[in-house]
Amino acid sequence: LEEMLKDKETSARLSAAEALVKLGEGKRAVDTLAKILKHNGIDRRREAVEILKTIGPDARGAIAALLYAVKDAEGWRSSIAAAREAAMKRSGKKVLSDSEEELIGSDRGYQNNNWRLRFDAARALGKIDPKIAGDSVVPVLIKLLSHDTAPVRHKSAEALGAIGNPALAAIPALKAILANERHEAVCLAALKTLKLIRRGS
């Protein structure tokens, strides 16, 4: 499995990492997962985050990569550019047709995936080291609680809940959601997060 962590195929490296986690040896895969998180397509990055989340505190070596993922608001642009470039190489064209562009995916689709990646990374940090997550990620998530898109507010509240007590600074913003939010799902996420934060205080 450790040899597989060096495989040229990202899917093989992820499979090896997942198997090592199941054997209780996830720590051996942390460096590989951190590299995948910085240098691969957005779907692969999300897979790496999911595995890191299950490793817990032993995944401290990936903290820098996870922080990068949380704060990388424009990461989806590089992902779609890489997908477009790869498609042009395969087809030998300089410009892709509308149908070929459709196969790559829309800017909006990649942007949505990027939001999910950021919140998954925030939750992973909460499981690995809540203190670091509290210091570095909570200010970013508090700002996103006032985002103009309801799913972003919802995911921000959930990510703060995963961080728990170190997210105490988010309490006023979460209370503001309960007072002003129109979307029930966002209110419920904020309420649950307030309980999770206070449980540890």
N, C-alpha and C positions, 0 to 999 in steps of 0.2 A: 504493500500500500504506500509506503514511503517513496518507493521508486515511481509509483504512479503519480505522485504529487509533482513529478518533474515532466510529466507527459506533455507533448505539444498541444494536445486537444484539451480545451478548457473543461469540457464535459467530463472527461476522464479524471481531471484533477479534482473537480467538485465531487464526483462519485467516491474517490479515494478519501477525500476529507470527511464526507458524510459517514463512510464506513469506519474511519478512525474514531469519530465521535461516538458511534454505537459501541465501539470496543473500549470506551473510556479513555481514549488516547487523543482526544481532539486537540490538545495543546500542540501536538506535532504538526498539525495542519494550519496553524494560525498564520504563519508567514505567507504561505501559498494563498490563503483566502484574502489576506490583506492586499496582495498584488493583484488578484482578480478584481477586487473592489476598486482599484485605481485604474486598471488598464483594459477592461473588457466592456462589452456591450451592456446596456442597462439591465437586460433580463438576467444575464450571468451575475452582474453585481448584486442583484436582489437575491439570487440563490446563495451567493457567498454570505450575505448578511443573515439570511435565515439560519445558515449553519453556525455562524459565529454566535448568534443569539442562544443556541442550544449549548454552546461550550461554557458560557458564563464567565466567571472571574478569570479563568485560565486563558481567556482570549485578550488579555491586556495588551499583547503585542500588536493588536489591530486597532487600538484606540485612535491613532493618528489618521488612519485610513477611514475610519467611521466618522470622525469629526469632519474630515474633508467631504464625505458624502452628504452629511447633514447640511453643510453650509454651501454646497455646490449647486446654487439655484439654477445655473445655466448648463449643467452637465448634459442635459438632454440634447442640446444643440450639437455637441461633439459626437454624441451617439448617432444622431440622424445623419450627420455629415459623413461619418465613417461607413454607415450602411449604404449611403448613396454612392460613395467612392468605390466600395466593394462591388456594387451592382454594375457600375460603369466599367470596371475592370473585366467583370465576367462577360458583359455584352460587347465590349470593345467600342462603346459609343462615348461621345463627349457629353451628350445631353440625353436624358432618359425621357421616354414618352409618358403621357399622363397615366396610362395603365401600369407602367413599370414603377412610377413614383408611388402609385397606390399600393403596390405590393410591399414597398419598403415601409409604408406607414405614414400617417400624417404627423405634422409638427405637434398638433394637439395631443395625439396619442402618446408620443414620446414625452411630452411635457407632463402628462398625467402619470406616466410611469416614473418620471423623475421625482414627483411629489411623493409617490409611494415609497421609493427608495430612500428618500430623506427621512421619512417618518419611521420606516423599518430600522434604519441605522440609529435613529434616536432611541428607539425601544431597545435595540441591542446594547447600546451604551448604558442604558438604565440597568440592564442585567449584569453587565461586565463590571462597571464601576459607577454607581449612582452619584458619588461625590464629583467625579470628573464631569459626568453628564449634567449635574446641577450647576457647576461653575461655567461650563462651556456651551451647553446646548439649550438650557432653559431660557436665556435671553432671546435666542433665535425663535424658539417655539412660542414664547409670549407675544412676540411681534406678529407671528403668523395667526394668533388667535383673533386678530382683527382683520384678517385677509377678506377680500370681497367675495371669495368662493366658499360656500358652506362645507364641501368635503374637506377643504384644506383646514378650516377651523376645527372640524370634527377630528381629523387625524392628529392635529396639533394637541388637542385636549387628551386624546388617547395616549400619545407619546409621553406627555407630561405625567400621566398616571403610571406609566411603566417606570419612570424615574423615581416616583414616590416622594418621600419626605424631603430629599434635596431640592425639590421643585417648589418649596414654600413661597418663593418670590412670585409664583404665578397665581397665588390665591386671589388677589384683587382683580386680576384680569378674568379669572374663572367666575368670580362673583358677578362681574359685569356682564358676562355671557348669560348667566341665569336671569339677570334683570332685563336684558335687551334682546336676546336672541329669538328669532322667529322660527327656526328649525328645531323641531323636537329632538331629533337625533343628536344634534350638537349640544343641546341642553342636558340630555341624559349623559353624554360623554363627559361634560364638564362636572356634573354632579358626582358621577362615579370617581372622577379624578380627584375632586376635593376630598372625598372619603378616603381614598388611597393615600393622599398626601398627609392628611391629619392622623391617620392610623399610626404613622411612624413618629408623630411628634409628641 
